[in-house]
């Protein structure tokens, strides 16, 4: 009997860290979706710049920033801090793109 209790306690202590992130998975999926939307918008911004539509480029870059901020929040909610940190570099690149396109 004592061995069964110890085995059950060991199993619970080993599985507990994996049970907590189960509720966070939808937030991670939401974050990934926002990153994909931002990627599509980046393509759109490049096309707008190629066509010379400066005002549209700036609006699209603002939308990209919104998507990255949403994704960063979703990744922080699901515990994927590494992805959140990686998005900081994307946000820096976005600031550079805004500066190059004179959107500030």
N, C-alpha and C positions, 0 to 999 in steps of 0.2 A: 504494500500500500504506500509506504513512504517513498519507494522508488518511482511509483506512478505520479505522485504529487511533484517530485523533483523534476521528472521528465516533462510534465505539463508546464511547470514553471519555467523551465529552460526553453521550451517551445514558444511560450508566450513572449519571453524576453527577446528571443531571436526574431520573431515575426513582427513585433511591435513597431520597429522603425519602418517596415514596409507597409504597414496598414495606414499610417498617418498620411503619406502622400497620395493615397488613393482618391481622396476627395479633391485633390489639387489638379488632377489630370485635365479636367475641362479648361482650367485657366491656362495650362500649358498649350493646349490645342488652340485656344483663343489667341495666345501670344504668337504662335506660329502663323496663324491666319493673318494677323496684322502685319507680320514681317513680309509675308507673300504679297499682301496688298501694297505695301510700301515699295516692294521691288517692281511691281507692275506700274506704279505711279512714277518711279524713277525712269522707266523706259518711256513713259508718256512725256515726262519733262524733257528728256533728251530729244524726242521727236519735235516737241514744241519749240525747243531752242533751235533745232535745225531749220525749222520753218520760219523762224524769226518772230515768233509770238511771245515777246518778252513778258507781257502782263500775265499770260497763261502759265509761263514757266514759274513765275514767282508764286502764283496761286497753287500750282501743283507741288512746289517745294514746301509750301506751308502745310499742305495736306499730308505730305510724306512725314514731316515732323510730327504731326498729330498721330499718325499711325505708329511711328516709332515710340512715342511716349505711351500710347495705349499698350503696345507690346511689352514695353519695359515694365509697366505696372502689372501686367498679366504674368510675366515671368517671375517677378518678385513675389506675387501671390502664390505661385505654385512651387516656389523654393528653388527655381533655376537661376540663382544669382549670377552664374557664369554667363548665361545668355544675356542677362540684364547688363552686365559689365561690357559685353561685346557690343551691345546696342549703343553704349556711350560713344564708342569710336565711330559708329555710323552717324550719330548725331553731330559729332565733330566734322565729319566729311560733309554733312548736309549744310552746316554753317559755312564751310568753305565754298560750297556750290552756290549758296545764297550770295556770298560776297562777290564771287566771280560774275554772277549774273546781275549784280547791283540790285539785289532785292531788299537790302536793309534799309 
